[in-house]
Amino acid sequence: MNEASAARAWLRTQVGRIRPRSTEIAAVPAGSAASPAPTVAIVTDSAAALPPEWIARIGCAGLLTVVPIPVIIGENVFSDDDAELEAHMSLALASGTSVKTSRPSPGQFERAYKAAAQAGFTNIVSLHMSAKLSGTFEAAALAADRSPIPVYVVDSATVGMGQGRGVQAAVESALRGEEAPAIIAGAKAAFSATEIYFYVPSLEQLRRGGRISLASSWLGTVLDIKPILGIKDGAIVPLEKIRTAAKAIARLEALAAADIAARGAAGTQISVHHFGNEAQASTLSESLERGSPGLDDATLTRLPAVLAAHAGLGVLVVVVAGAKIPPQPDTKP
């Protein structure tokens, strides 16, 4: 059996184990009889990695729309909300089949904006993944010009639950009846108060997608360096280069723990993303929770397909968020 066949066989036994799982999070405020009905709809994209359980608890129909980002496997195009995408992409990544992404079309956003207007909303706040990593923001901006109601398009300058925490803040503000400027200010504060640390077993997928330079990918492949990466000013940046996977994962945990300690556990939230390695991510999440008692929230979710397409199998991401922006933790080993 060759390497690709072995990978496919292994993944067929594992694919049922990589379904999304999320710890309980704070309930979305439902408002009260005295609260005004929301007038501002929130639109985002599937890179926000919002826990499905949280979305299900939003008590206002049409308030939040998540536009799926297309994923291209070989010659086939899948929507990021396709139930079969995860299995197809896992097999493709393991076998070396081409996996790429494309921005949503402006038409997808235009339909979302028109639906919000038809539902009675008077304004829309549209919050999207970093414009330095995707053309999604540009597509939303093009569609905003054709919307029947005003649309405020915001670049989150982040991804995953770094983006998702800002979307959650926006939804909660909208449910309180706040207007667009206050909603945007709250979302931007949440985006700014997040740090993302992630580990990828290989830099090849990031190189293929143009998210890092060829030189960085070559260095990681030839010298077998296991990098810790982050998101700064909307772009992927190297934080540390570690020699082995075990040391890299331990260092990932140490960086996240230092960030939590700098903020203080109370009021701090963490999110751990994974793709194809849920058990490993669960161990990491539980360890961070044990080491930081009193965390405001901890979630464990599969990395959205649009991000996993570039990060590859075995990725581990820790998003640390909170209302207070901490000093940067020491990144020296």
N, C-alpha and C positions, 0 to 999 in steps of 0.2 A: 504493500500500500504506500503510495507516494505521500508527500507532506500535505498537499492540498486535500487529498481524499481523507487522510486522517483527521484533518481539521474539520472537514464537513461532518464526518461521523461523530466527532466529539460534540460539535455544536448542536447536532440533532438531539442529542441527549440532554443538552444544557438549556436549549432555547426556552423551554417552559419555565425555567428558573429565573429569567431576567425580566419578568414583568414588573411594571412600576409598583413600588411600595413606598408608602409615606407615613411617617409618624403623625400623630394628631397635631393640628395647628389651631391657633386661636380662631374661634368662629367669626365669620364676617358680621359686623353690626347690622342688625335688621332694621334699625331706626325705630322711631316711636310715632305715636299719633301726632305729636307736635312737630315732627321733622317734616320738612318739605319733600315732595317727591323728587327723585333725582332728575336733573335736566341735562346732565352731561354724560354721554356714553364713553366708554373706554374701549379702544381697539389696540390689540398688540399682535405679536406673531408667535409662532410655536417655539422659537428659540428661548422664550421666557421660562420654560420648564415648570409651569404652574402645576401644582399637585391636582390631579383630577378631583380628589375629595374636596378640596377647597373651592374649586370652580362650582361643584355641585351644590354648595351651600349658599351661593349668592342668591339672595331672595328677590331679585328684581329682573324680570325677563328682559333680555336684550341689552342689559347694562354693559356686559363684557362680551367682546367678540375676539376670538383667537384665530388669526388667519394662518393657515398651514403653509409652510415653506416646502417647495418641491425638492425631492431627492431623486437623483438619476442613477440607476444601477444598470450598467451596461447600456442597452438602448431603451430601457424601460423607465418611464417617469412615474414616481409614486408621490402621493400627497403625504405630508408628515403626519396626518391623522389616519392613515391607512392601517388597518388592524394587522395586515400581513407584512408591513414594511420591516418591522424589527427582525423577523426571521430571515427575510430575504437579504437584508443588509448585513446581518451577522455572518451569513454564509459567504456573501460577496467579499467582505473584509478579510475573512479567514483564507479565502482561496485566491485573493489578489485581483478579483474582478474590479473593474473601474467603478468607483462610487463618487459621485459629484453632487453638488447642490446648485440650485438656481434661485434667484429671487422670485417672490410671488409676482404675478403680473399686476400692473396698475388696476386692471379690471377687477381683480379680486378685492382690492381695497375699495374701489368705487362701489361695488355691490354691498360691502359691509357698511359703508358710510350711508348709502341710500336706505338700507334696512334700518339703521339707527334713526334716521329722519322719519321714516314711516312709522316707527314705534313711538314717536312723539318727543324724542330728545331734541334739544335745540342747539347743542354744541357737542363736539367730539374731541377727546384728547387721544392721540394715536402715539403709542410708546413702542419704540422698536430697538432691535439689537444694533450694536455698534455699526455705524456707517463705514468704519474702516475694515470691517470684516465681511460685509454683505451689502448688496444693492437694495435691500429691503426698505430702508429709510427713503431712498430715492423714489422707489415705486409708490410708496405711501404718499410722498410729497406731490408726485404727479397726479395721483388720484384726488388729492385734497382740492386741487383747482377745479375739479368737476363735481364736487360734493354740493348737494342742495342746502347744507347747513355748514357753518364754520368748522374747520378742522385744524387743530393745533398739532403738528407733527413734531415729535421730540426724539432726538437721538439719545438713547440711554448710555452710550459709550461703554456698554458692558454686555454680557450674555448670561444665559442660564438663570439661576435664581438671583444673580446680581441684578438682572433685568426684572425678574419676577417679583422681587421684594418691592420695587418701585411700582409695578403694576398693582400689587396688592394694596399698597398705600393709596394709589389713585382710586381704586374701586371703593375702598373704605371712605375716602373723602367724598366721592360722588354720592354714596349712600347717605352721608350726612347732609346732603343738599348743597355742598360747596360748589362754587363756580370754577370755571376753567383755570384762571390764573392761580388760585389757591391749590387746585389739584395738581397742576404742573409743578408748582414750588415744592409740594410735598413729595412728589415722585422723584424730582431731581435730588432732593435731600436724601432720599432713600438710596438712589443710585450711588451718590457720592459716599455714602456711609458703608459701602460694601467693598470687600477685598476678595479676590478670587485666586486660589492656589490650585494648580493641577499638575498631575503626573501622567505622562504618556509613555508606554513601553517602547514606542518607536515614533520617530519624527517624520516618517515617510508620508503618511496621509496628510499631515500639515504642509509638507513641502509640495506634494502633488496639487493641493488646493491653493497654493500660492500664499499661505498664511505665514510662512517663515521663509527665510532665504535658503537657497541651495547649499551654501556653505555651512549653515547651522545644521541642516539635515545630514550632510556628509560627515561632519564632526561627530554627531551622535551615532551614526551607523558604524563608522570605521573604528572609533575608539570605544564603542559600546557604552557611551555615556547615557545616563538616565536623567533627563532634565526635570527640574521643577520650573514651571512656567506660571505666568500671571497675566492679568489684563491691566494695562496702564494707559490712560488717555485713549481708550477704545481699541488698543492694539495688543497683540500677544508679545510679551517680553520674557526673556530668560531671567530667572531668579537665581537658580543654582544648578550646577552640574554635578551629579552624583554618579559613582562608579557602578553601583549594583541596584537592582530593583528593590531589594529589601531595605537598603539604606535610604533610597529615594522615598519610599512610602513612609518610613519612620520620620524622615525629615519633613515631608509634607504634613504629617500630624503635628510635629513640633512647631512648625511655622503657624499653623492654624491655632494651636493651643496658646502660643505666645500672643497672637492677635486677640483671642478671647480674653486672656488675662489682662491685656492692656485696656480693653473696654470695660471689663467687669462682666461676669456672667449674666447678672440681672439685666434684662432688656436687650440681650444679645441673642441673635438667631444664627443657627448654622444650617446649611444644606449640603448634603453629600450626594454627588451624582456619580453614576457608573454606567458602563455599557459592557455587558458580557461577563461581569464579575461582581454580581450582587452580594455574594457572601463576603468577599473581601471588603467591599464598601460598608457593609453592615458592621463588620468588625471595627473598621476605622471610626464609624459614627458612634458606636457604643463606647469606644475608648475615649473619644473626645467628650462625650457626655459624662462619663465617670470622672474624668479629670477636671470637669468644669460644672460642678453641681449648681443648679439654679438657673440654667439656660432658659431663656424665654421661649425658645422653640427649637426643635431639631427635626429636619425632614430627610428622608432617604428616597431618592427618585432616580429613575433611569434618565440618562442624559438624552435630550431630544435628538431624534435621528439626524436633524440638520447639523448638529454640532458633532455627534458621534461620527458622522461621515468624514470629518476632518481629523478628529482626535484618534479614531481607531478603537479596536477592541482593547479592553483592559484599562481604559482611562479611569482615573480617579480625580474628582474635582471636589474641593471644599470651598464653599462660599460662606464668609463670615459677614454678618450684617448687624446693624444696630443704629439707634438714633444718634449716637455720638461717634464722631470720626476720631479714631485713636491715633496716637503716634505710630509710625511704622515699626513693626517688630524687628529685632535684630536678625538679619539673614545670614549671619556667619555661623558655620557649623560649630 
